[in-house]
Amino acid sequence: MIVMKNKPSAKSLLMLLMVLGLFFVTYNLVFMIKHYKGGHWVTDELGFLDPVISMPGKVIRSANSNSKYHVAVTATDAAYSQWQCRIMYYWYKKVKDMPGSDMGKFTRIVHSGRPDQLMDEIPTFVVDPLPAGLDRGYIVLNRPWAFVQWLEKANIEEEYILMAEPDHIFVNPLPNLAYGTQPAGYPFFYIRPAKNEKIIRKFYPEEKGPVTDVDPIGNSPVIIQKSLLEEIAPTWVNVSLRMKDDPETDEAFGWVLEMYAYAVASALHGVRHILQDSFMLQPPWDKDVGKKFITHYTYACDYNLKGELTYGKIGEWRFNKRSYLTDPPPKNLSLPPRGVPESVVRLVKMVNEATANIPKWDSINRS
C-alpha cells in the first residue's frame, strides 16, 4: 500500500515552527523559550537551553500490545538511494515470514518531498524536506524531521519500529530485540560520548546526569516502541540542528553528527538502549555472518588477488557502494578472491541474487 502526504498538516507545521524557533533562539543566544507543558505554553528563562520538545496532542495508546515491529527506512529519490532500497526490500520480503522473525510491514520514508518511480514497487510515504538551506548540505539532517512527519500522519499498526537505512541487508530473520519499553540499539565503536564529553555537555548538561547515560549508538539500527519514538523524534530534530549550527560540534562529529544527536536526544528523555552487538555486522571488519541479523555495507571492501585486505587503497577486487552514485551496480558482480572473509562473499552473493530477480534492475533507477 502506498501512503502519500500531499501537504503539511497544521500539527506538523506547528512542530516545525517549534523546532525552528528553538534553533534560531539558540543561534541568537537568547535564553528564553516557550515550552508546551500540561496542555499550555509556559515561558522559562534558562541558563541552559532545554532542547526537549513535547509532542502536542499526544495520542493515547491502546492497552493491547504485540511484539511485531514496522521496518522504516528513510531515503531520498536519488538513484544511489533507490538501488539500495530495492535490494533491502527484496531481502526484507525473503526473511519477513521466516521462523524467528518479528517483522511487520515496511515503509520507505522519502524525504525529497515528491513521489518517485519506486512508488509502486516499495511501500512509500512521502514527506517534506527541511526548509531549503537548513541542512547546510548535510542531507542526513532530514532523517529526524522525516520521522516526525511520518509518525504523525501514517497509520502504523505495529507497536514497535525498526529504524533502518538503505544500505542494510537482512541476513537472518530479525526478532524484536527490544524489551518492553527499553529499545535495542547497535553499539558503534566510533560513537564515543565519554571521549567527547566537552562537546556532549553543550547539549546534555551535568544536571541531566553522567555522560555515560548517552549511549554509543545512532538512530539506526534501533528497535523502539512507537510511542517512545514519538516523544524522542522532535527533540532529535532540535538537537541535530543545534549541533550542526555549532562549529566545534560540526567539525568534531562530521558525518556522524546526526547519530550523536539521536543518542543525546534519547538521553535527554531518560531512555537507555539495550546494546545488541548481534544486531549488525559491518564488512570487511566483521568477518563472519554467524547469527547476526543485518549486514551494513557502508565500508569499501578492497582486496588484492591473494585475498588480502587493502583498505584505503583501491584493490584489484573491490565492492564499494560509492562506486554506484548515479547508476545501480551491474548484475552478476564478480565474487571475491579465495581467502576473502565470509561476510564479504555473502554480501556480494546477496546483492547478485537481488539484482537478478528485481524487475527492470538496469533501467528503473538511474540518475
C-alpha beads as a LAMMPS data file, in Angstrom:
LAMMPS data file: protein, C-alpha beads

367 atoms
366 bonds

1 atom types
1 bond types

-500.0 500.0 xlo xhi
-500.0 500.0 ylo yhi
-500.0 500.0 zlo zhi

Masses

1 110.0

Atoms # bond

1 1 1 0.000 0.000 0.000
2 1 1 1.301 3.435 -0.948
3 1 1 0.806 6.251 1.527
4 1 1 1.495 9.792 0.444
5 1 1 1.440 13.123 2.172
6 1 1 0.138 15.831 -0.146
7 1 1 0.578 18.820 2.104
8 1 1 1.860 19.551 5.592
9 1 1 -0.750 19.300 8.334
10 1 1 -1.310 22.010 10.913
11 1 1 0.330 19.851 13.579
12 1 1 3.444 19.127 11.508
13 1 1 3.789 22.828 10.691
14 1 1 3.437 23.612 14.385
15 1 1 6.145 21.089 15.219
16 1 1 8.491 22.514 12.586
17 1 1 7.884 26.022 13.901
18 1 1 8.703 24.790 17.410
19 1 1 11.934 23.207 16.207
20 1 1 12.974 26.172 14.090
21 1 1 12.049 28.530 16.893
22 1 1 14.381 26.740 19.283
23 1 1 17.058 26.609 16.608
24 1 1 17.014 30.338 15.947
25 1 1 16.777 31.148 19.644
26 1 1 19.960 29.143 20.082
27 1 1 21.564 30.857 17.120
28 1 1 20.888 34.279 18.601
29 1 1 21.913 33.202 22.127
30 1 1 18.614 34.219 23.655
31 1 1 17.980 32.044 26.704
32 1 1 14.223 32.355 26.899
33 1 1 11.963 29.682 25.456
34 1 1 8.353 28.620 25.382
35 1 1 7.541 25.025 26.303
36 1 1 4.398 23.020 25.787
37 1 1 3.675 21.683 29.276
38 1 1 0.480 20.385 30.789
39 1 1 -1.604 21.444 27.800
40 1 1 -0.472 25.081 27.641
41 1 1 2.530 27.199 26.768
42 1 1 4.859 28.457 29.502
43 1 1 7.931 30.651 29.268
44 1 1 11.155 29.846 31.119
45 1 1 14.351 31.802 31.470
46 1 1 17.137 29.276 31.304
47 1 1 20.849 29.288 31.953
48 1 1 20.975 26.265 29.661
49 1 1 18.630 25.999 26.715
50 1 1 16.476 22.941 27.291
51 1 1 16.227 21.151 23.941
52 1 1 13.438 18.740 24.882
53 1 1 10.270 19.296 22.868
54 1 1 6.973 17.686 23.852
55 1 1 4.704 16.473 21.075
56 1 1 1.395 18.405 21.179
57 1 1 -1.783 16.378 21.182
58 1 1 -0.169 13.077 22.169
59 1 1 -2.276 10.099 21.101
60 1 1 -3.352 7.769 23.911
61 1 1 -2.208 4.233 23.107
62 1 1 -4.228 1.047 23.213
63 1 1 -3.743 -1.324 26.139
64 1 1 -3.201 -4.187 23.679
65 1 1 0.379 -4.851 22.582
66 1 1 2.356 -7.190 20.355
67 1 1 5.991 -7.760 19.523
68 1 1 5.798 -7.024 15.807
69 1 1 7.850 -4.086 14.567
70 1 1 7.423 -1.894 11.499
71 1 1 10.511 -1.595 9.294
72 1 1 11.059 2.080 8.424
73 1 1 13.884 3.272 6.188
74 1 1 14.479 6.941 5.381
75 1 1 15.667 7.709 1.867
76 1 1 15.899 10.216 -0.969
77 1 1 14.751 9.854 -4.562
78 1 1 18.341 9.786 -5.891
79 1 1 19.478 6.722 -7.859
80 1 1 22.108 5.954 -5.194
81 1 1 19.411 5.660 -2.526
82 1 1 16.908 3.912 -4.780
83 1 1 19.012 0.906 -5.764
84 1 1 19.983 0.282 -2.140
85 1 1 16.330 0.423 -1.053
86 1 1 15.364 -2.053 -3.777
87 1 1 17.933 -4.572 -2.552
88 1 1 16.927 -4.009 1.059
89 1 1 13.222 -4.510 0.292
90 1 1 13.958 -7.677 -1.704
91 1 1 15.654 -9.291 1.308
92 1 1 13.031 -7.982 3.722
93 1 1 10.415 -9.904 1.736
94 1 1 12.611 -13.033 1.752
95 1 1 13.071 -13.150 5.550
96 1 1 9.884 -11.476 6.804
97 1 1 7.910 -14.642 7.416
98 1 1 10.766 -16.969 8.343
99 1 1 10.800 -18.582 11.813
100 1 1 12.238 -16.177 14.371
101 1 1 11.191 -13.014 12.546
102 1 1 9.033 -10.373 14.243
103 1 1 8.856 -8.192 11.145
104 1 1 5.661 -6.367 10.369
105 1 1 5.080 -4.014 7.469
106 1 1 7.700 -1.961 5.611
107 1 1 7.806 1.735 4.726
108 1 1 10.339 3.697 2.730
109 1 1 10.054 7.278 4.034
110 1 1 11.165 9.534 1.182
111 1 1 12.137 12.998 2.393
112 1 1 12.552 14.539 -1.071
113 1 1 9.005 15.930 -0.947
114 1 1 7.812 14.263 -4.165
115 1 1 6.901 10.799 -5.485
116 1 1 9.449 8.807 -7.490
117 1 1 9.455 5.758 -9.769
118 1 1 9.550 3.228 -6.919
119 1 1 6.139 4.125 -5.518
120 1 1 4.509 1.005 -6.984
121 1 1 7.384 -1.311 -6.072
122 1 1 8.067 -0.410 -2.426
123 1 1 5.515 0.834 0.152
124 1 1 6.430 4.504 0.341
125 1 1 5.453 7.545 2.376
126 1 1 6.472 10.956 1.012
127 1 1 7.357 13.717 3.491
128 1 1 8.750 17.214 3.167
129 1 1 12.446 18.038 3.479
130 1 1 13.644 20.698 5.869
131 1 1 13.349 24.261 4.531
132 1 1 15.913 24.996 1.829
133 1 1 19.410 25.581 3.176
134 1 1 18.689 24.471 6.733
135 1 1 20.539 21.168 6.333
136 1 1 23.620 23.054 5.039
137 1 1 24.351 20.297 2.569
138 1 1 24.188 17.591 5.257
139 1 1 21.166 15.751 3.895
140 1 1 21.011 13.328 6.823
141 1 1 19.540 16.142 8.947
142 1 1 16.294 15.426 7.096
143 1 1 16.060 11.990 8.740
144 1 1 14.688 13.040 12.155
145 1 1 12.293 15.535 10.571
146 1 1 11.081 12.748 8.252
147 1 1 10.314 10.545 11.251
148 1 1 8.382 13.334 12.991
149 1 1 6.123 13.750 9.946
150 1 1 5.684 10.019 9.333
151 1 1 4.831 9.256 12.954
152 1 1 2.205 11.985 12.937
153 1 1 0.462 11.128 9.677
154 1 1 0.968 7.426 8.901
155 1 1 -1.262 4.584 10.030
156 1 1 1.296 2.381 11.814
157 1 1 -0.259 -0.805 13.131
158 1 1 2.762 -2.227 14.934
159 1 1 3.693 -1.233 18.484
160 1 1 7.418 -1.143 17.665
161 1 1 9.512 0.413 14.904
162 1 1 12.843 -0.634 13.428
163 1 1 14.701 2.429 12.177
164 1 1 16.863 1.213 9.302
165 1 1 18.915 2.579 6.398
166 1 1 19.047 1.787 2.669
167 1 1 22.436 0.032 2.932
168 1 1 21.069 -2.630 5.281
169 1 1 20.506 -6.226 4.137
170 1 1 18.704 -8.730 6.342
171 1 1 20.957 -11.795 6.518
172 1 1 18.924 -13.657 9.157
173 1 1 15.323 -13.334 10.407
174 1 1 15.312 -10.490 12.919
175 1 1 13.344 -10.860 16.163
176 1 1 12.223 -7.905 18.246
177 1 1 15.359 -7.185 20.278
178 1 1 13.664 -4.511 22.406
179 1 1 12.470 -5.405 25.888
180 1 1 9.206 -3.752 26.785
181 1 1 9.787 -0.018 26.945
182 1 1 13.567 -0.388 26.608
183 1 1 14.682 -0.078 22.985
184 1 1 17.540 -2.015 21.418
185 1 1 20.407 -0.405 19.514
186 1 1 23.707 -1.312 17.930
187 1 1 26.891 -0.041 19.667
188 1 1 29.133 1.786 17.183
189 1 1 32.825 1.818 18.061
190 1 1 33.170 5.363 16.714
191 1 1 30.345 6.903 18.775
192 1 1 32.194 7.856 21.964
193 1 1 30.228 10.228 24.186
194 1 1 32.711 9.998 27.091
195 1 1 35.665 10.830 24.842
196 1 1 33.735 13.859 23.548
197 1 1 32.352 14.925 26.928
198 1 1 33.210 18.611 26.474
199 1 1 31.059 18.778 23.351
200 1 1 28.313 16.500 24.643
201 1 1 27.888 18.760 27.673
202 1 1 26.783 21.607 25.393
203 1 1 23.639 19.593 24.713
204 1 1 23.465 17.276 27.732
205 1 1 24.302 19.358 30.825
206 1 1 25.709 17.879 34.015
207 1 1 22.452 18.248 35.908
208 1 1 20.853 15.788 33.488
209 1 1 23.215 13.009 34.569
210 1 1 26.591 11.425 33.796
211 1 1 27.794 11.476 30.202
212 1 1 27.711 7.676 30.267
213 1 1 23.919 7.993 30.099
214 1 1 24.407 8.854 26.416
215 1 1 24.509 5.526 24.608
216 1 1 27.188 4.829 21.928
217 1 1 24.581 4.475 19.189
218 1 1 22.929 6.184 16.267
219 1 1 19.269 6.029 15.401
220 1 1 19.833 3.049 13.156
221 1 1 19.527 0.201 13.669
222 1 1 17.223 0.724 16.639
223 1 1 14.032 -1.133 17.569
224 1 1 11.864 1.100 19.727
225 1 1 8.276 1.488 20.864
226 1 1 6.380 3.814 18.560
227 1 1 5.065 5.857 21.483
228 1 1 8.595 6.380 22.772
229 1 1 9.924 7.428 19.364
230 1 1 7.073 9.928 19.121
231 1 1 8.493 11.567 22.253
232 1 1 12.147 11.497 21.177
233 1 1 11.874 12.444 17.490
234 1 1 11.108 16.190 17.853
235 1 1 13.981 16.576 20.324
236 1 1 16.196 14.648 17.913
237 1 1 15.382 17.228 15.203
238 1 1 16.192 20.084 17.525
239 1 1 19.480 18.667 18.825
240 1 1 20.593 17.834 15.265
241 1 1 20.042 21.417 14.115
242 1 1 21.773 22.858 17.172
243 1 1 24.784 20.564 16.717
244 1 1 25.074 21.487 13.048
245 1 1 24.953 25.175 13.937
246 1 1 27.804 24.849 16.443
247 1 1 31.134 24.960 14.524
248 1 1 33.082 22.988 17.139
249 1 1 30.478 20.217 17.236
250 1 1 30.086 20.155 13.466
251 1 1 33.834 19.763 12.967
252 1 1 34.228 17.126 15.681
253 1 1 31.279 14.907 14.720
254 1 1 31.238 15.377 10.929
255 1 1 29.235 12.702 9.088
256 1 1 28.103 11.060 12.349
257 1 1 26.637 14.259 13.834
258 1 1 23.041 13.138 13.417
259 1 1 23.898 9.834 15.128
260 1 1 25.220 11.695 18.168
261 1 1 22.094 13.853 18.088
262 1 1 19.848 10.811 18.417
263 1 1 21.956 9.423 21.263
264 1 1 21.770 12.757 23.127
265 1 1 18.051 13.221 22.444
266 1 1 17.342 9.749 23.844
267 1 1 19.350 10.511 26.981
268 1 1 17.510 13.801 27.459
269 1 1 14.300 11.775 27.616
270 1 1 15.841 9.337 30.100
271 1 1 15.947 6.499 27.573
272 1 1 18.692 3.861 27.655
273 1 1 19.123 1.257 24.928
274 1 1 19.930 -2.434 25.201
275 1 1 23.218 -2.653 23.297
276 1 1 22.989 -5.584 20.905
277 1 1 26.258 -6.414 19.152
278 1 1 24.484 -9.207 17.260
279 1 1 22.142 -6.632 15.697
280 1 1 24.506 -5.930 12.798
281 1 1 27.794 -6.754 11.087
282 1 1 29.923 -4.382 9.020
283 1 1 32.113 -5.926 6.320
284 1 1 35.047 -6.054 5.882
285 1 1 35.776 -5.616 9.600
286 1 1 33.306 -8.235 10.789
287 1 1 34.448 -11.389 9.054
288 1 1 31.679 -13.870 9.911
289 1 1 27.934 -13.567 9.483
290 1 1 27.081 -16.164 12.122
291 1 1 23.847 -15.365 13.930
292 1 1 23.907 -11.629 13.260
293 1 1 20.886 -10.091 11.608
294 1 1 21.793 -7.137 9.364
295 1 1 24.711 -6.516 7.031
296 1 1 25.640 -2.829 6.862
297 1 1 27.746 -2.329 3.743
298 1 1 28.935 1.228 4.304
299 1 1 32.668 0.423 4.171
300 1 1 34.618 -0.239 0.981
301 1 1 35.747 -3.846 0.558
302 1 1 39.122 -3.771 -1.214
303 1 1 41.303 -6.875 -1.661
304 1 1 44.212 -7.977 -3.776
305 1 1 44.011 -11.224 -5.722
306 1 1 45.617 -13.061 -2.797
307 1 1 42.556 -12.229 -0.705
308 1 1 44.402 -9.663 1.426
309 1 1 42.579 -6.533 2.586
310 1 1 43.955 -3.304 1.082
311 1 1 41.641 -0.895 2.921
312 1 1 42.340 2.733 1.967
313 1 1 43.767 1.615 -1.362
314 1 1 41.639 0.518 -4.307
315 1 1 42.006 -3.234 -4.546
316 1 1 42.350 -5.499 -7.528
317 1 1 38.918 -6.719 -6.448
318 1 1 36.507 -4.356 -4.763
319 1 1 32.933 -3.729 -3.781
320 1 1 32.129 -0.183 -2.719
321 1 1 28.600 1.192 -2.758
322 1 1 30.011 4.636 -3.577
323 1 1 31.150 3.322 -6.952
324 1 1 27.485 3.474 -7.955
325 1 1 26.386 7.016 -7.141
326 1 1 24.440 7.624 -10.357
327 1 1 23.763 4.101 -11.668
328 1 1 22.961 0.802 -9.961
329 1 1 25.627 -1.897 -9.696
330 1 1 25.558 -4.296 -12.642
331 1 1 24.119 -7.762 -12.367
332 1 1 26.390 -10.716 -11.615
333 1 1 29.225 -8.927 -9.826
334 1 1 32.416 -10.976 -9.690
335 1 1 32.886 -12.890 -6.461
336 1 1 35.844 -12.042 -4.205
337 1 1 39.150 -13.918 -4.479
338 1 1 39.770 -17.005 -2.388
339 1 1 40.562 -16.147 1.234
340 1 1 38.237 -13.142 1.497
341 1 1 36.042 -13.303 4.660
342 1 1 32.633 -14.955 4.530
343 1 1 30.886 -11.659 5.336
344 1 1 32.119 -10.074 2.090
345 1 1 31.383 -13.147 -0.014
346 1 1 27.872 -13.375 1.434
347 1 1 27.274 -9.663 0.777
348 1 1 28.165 -9.922 -2.913
349 1 1 26.104 -13.088 -3.354
350 1 1 23.085 -11.395 -1.768
351 1 1 23.471 -8.319 -3.983
352 1 1 23.726 -10.593 -7.033
353 1 1 20.616 -12.559 -6.082
354 1 1 18.620 -9.378 -5.601
355 1 1 19.730 -7.760 -8.867
356 1 1 18.994 -10.965 -10.776
357 1 1 15.404 -11.072 -9.507
358 1 1 14.295 -7.427 -9.204
359 1 1 12.392 -6.398 -12.362
360 1 1 13.896 -3.696 -14.582
361 1 1 17.051 -3.592 -12.479
362 1 1 19.210 -1.999 -15.171
363 1 1 16.818 0.759 -16.176
364 1 1 14.454 1.912 -13.440
365 1 1 16.803 3.725 -11.041
366 1 1 19.338 5.801 -12.952
367 1 1 20.080 9.490 -12.492

Bonds

1 1 1 2
2 1 2 3
3 1 3 4
4 1 4 5
5 1 5 6
6 1 6 7
7 1 7 8
8 1 8 9
9 1 9 10
10 1 10 11
11 1 11 12
12 1 12 13
13 1 13 14
14 1 14 15
15 1 15 16
16 1 16 17
17 1 17 18
18 1 18 19
19 1 19 20
20 1 20 21
21 1 21 22
22 1 22 23
23 1 23 24
24 1 24 25
25 1 25 26
26 1 26 27
27 1 27 28
28 1 28 29
29 1 29 30
30 1 30 31
31 1 31 32
32 1 32 33
33 1 33 34
34 1 34 35
35 1 35 36
36 1 36 37
37 1 37 38
38 1 38 39
39 1 39 40
40 1 40 41
41 1 41 42
42 1 42 43
43 1 43 44
44 1 44 45
45 1 45 46
46 1 46 47
47 1 47 48
48 1 48 49
49 1 49 50
50 1 50 51
51 1 51 52
52 1 52 53
53 1 53 54
54 1 54 55
55 1 55 56
56 1 56 57
57 1 57 58
58 1 58 59
59 1 59 60
60 1 60 61
61 1 61 62
62 1 62 63
63 1 63 64
64 1 64 65
65 1 65 66
66 1 66 67
67 1 67 68
68 1 68 69
69 1 69 70
70 1 70 71
71 1 71 72
72 1 72 73
73 1 73 74
74 1 74 75
75 1 75 76
76 1 76 77
77 1 77 78
78 1 78 79
79 1 79 80
80 1 80 81
81 1 81 82
82 1 82 83
83 1 83 84
84 1 84 85
85 1 85 86
86 1 86 87
87 1 87 88
88 1 88 89
89 1 89 90
90 1 90 91
91 1 91 92
92 1 92 93
93 1 93 94
94 1 94 95
95 1 95 96
96 1 96 97
97 1 97 98
98 1 98 99
99 1 99 100
100 1 100 101
101 1 101 102
102 1 102 103
103 1 103 104
104 1 104 105
105 1 105 106
106 1 106 107
107 1 107 108
108 1 108 109
109 1 109 110
110 1 110 111
111 1 111 112
112 1 112 113
113 1 113 114
114 1 114 115
115 1 115 116
116 1 116 117
117 1 117 118
118 1 118 119
119 1 119 120
120 1 120 121
121 1 121 122
122 1 122 123
123 1 123 124
124 1 124 125
125 1 125 126
126 1 126 127
127 1 127 128
128 1 128 129
129 1 129 130
130 1 130 131
131 1 131 132
132 1 132 133
133 1 133 134
134 1 134 135
135 1 135 136
136 1 136 137
137 1 137 138
138 1 138 139
139 1 139 140
140 1 140 141
141 1 141 142
142 1 142 143
143 1 143 144
144 1 144 145
145 1 145 146
146 1 146 147
147 1 147 148
148 1 148 149
149 1 149 150
150 1 150 151
151 1 151 152
152 1 152 153
153 1 153 154
154 1 154 155
155 1 155 156
156 1 156 157
157 1 157 158
158 1 158 159
159 1 159 160
160 1 160 161
161 1 161 162
162 1 162 163
163 1 163 164
164 1 164 165
165 1 165 166
166 1 166 167
167 1 167 168
168 1 168 169
169 1 169 170
170 1 170 171
171 1 171 172
172 1 172 173
173 1 173 174
174 1 174 175
175 1 175 176
176 1 176 177
177 1 177 178
178 1 178 179
179 1 179 180
180 1 180 181
181 1 181 182
182 1 182 183
183 1 183 184
184 1 184 185
185 1 185 186
186 1 186 187
187 1 187 188
188 1 188 189
189 1 189 190
190 1 190 191
191 1 191 192
192 1 192 193
193 1 193 194
194 1 194 195
195 1 195 196
196 1 196 197
197 1 197 198
198 1 198 199
199 1 199 200
200 1 200 201
201 1 201 202
202 1 202 203
203 1 203 204
204 1 204 205
205 1 205 206
206 1 206 207
207 1 207 208
208 1 208 209
209 1 209 210
210 1 210 211
211 1 211 212
212 1 212 213
213 1 213 214
214 1 214 215
215 1 215 216
216 1 216 217
217 1 217 218
218 1 218 219
219 1 219 220
220 1 220 221
221 1 221 222
222 1 222 223
223 1 223 224
224 1 224 225
225 1 225 226
226 1 226 227
227 1 227 228
228 1 228 229
229 1 229 230
230 1 230 231
231 1 231 232
232 1 232 233
233 1 233 234
234 1 234 235
235 1 235 236
236 1 236 237
237 1 237 238
238 1 238 239
239 1 239 240
240 1 240 241
241 1 241 242
242 1 242 243
243 1 243 244
244 1 244 245
245 1 245 246
246 1 246 247
247 1 247 248
248 1 248 249
249 1 249 250
250 1 250 251
251 1 251 252
252 1 252 253
253 1 253 254
254 1 254 255
255 1 255 256
256 1 256 257
257 1 257 258
258 1 258 259
259 1 259 260
260 1 260 261
261 1 261 262
262 1 262 263
263 1 263 264
264 1 264 265
265 1 265 266
266 1 266 267
267 1 267 268
268 1 268 269
269 1 269 270
270 1 270 271
271 1 271 272
272 1 272 273
273 1 273 274
274 1 274 275
275 1 275 276
276 1 276 277
277 1 277 278
278 1 278 279
279 1 279 280
280 1 280 281
281 1 281 282
282 1 282 283
283 1 283 284
284 1 284 285
285 1 285 286
286 1 286 287
287 1 287 288
288 1 288 289
289 1 289 290
290 1 290 291
291 1 291 292
292 1 292 293
293 1 293 294
294 1 294 295
295 1 295 296
296 1 296 297
297 1 297 298
298 1 298 299
299 1 299 300
300 1 300 301
301 1 301 302
302 1 302 303
303 1 303 304
304 1 304 305
305 1 305 306
306 1 306 307
307 1 307 308
308 1 308 309
309 1 309 310
310 1 310 311
311 1 311 312
312 1 312 313
313 1 313 314
314 1 314 315
315 1 315 316
316 1 316 317
317 1 317 318
318 1 318 319
319 1 319 320
320 1 320 321
321 1 321 322
322 1 322 323
323 1 323 324
324 1 324 325
325 1 325 326
326 1 326 327
327 1 327 328
328 1 328 329
329 1 329 330
330 1 330 331
331 1 331 332
332 1 332 333
333 1 333 334
334 1 334 335
335 1 335 336
336 1 336 337
337 1 337 338
338 1 338 339
339 1 339 340
340 1 340 341
341 1 341 342
342 1 342 343
343 1 343 344
344 1 344 345
345 1 345 346
346 1 346 347
347 1 347 348
348 1 348 349
349 1 349 350
350 1 350 351
351 1 351 352
352 1 352 353
353 1 353 354
354 1 354 355
355 1 355 356
356 1 356 357
357 1 357 358
358 1 358 359
359 1 359 360
360 1 360 361
361 1 361 362
362 1 362 363
363 1 363 364
364 1 364 365
365 1 365 366
366 1 366 367
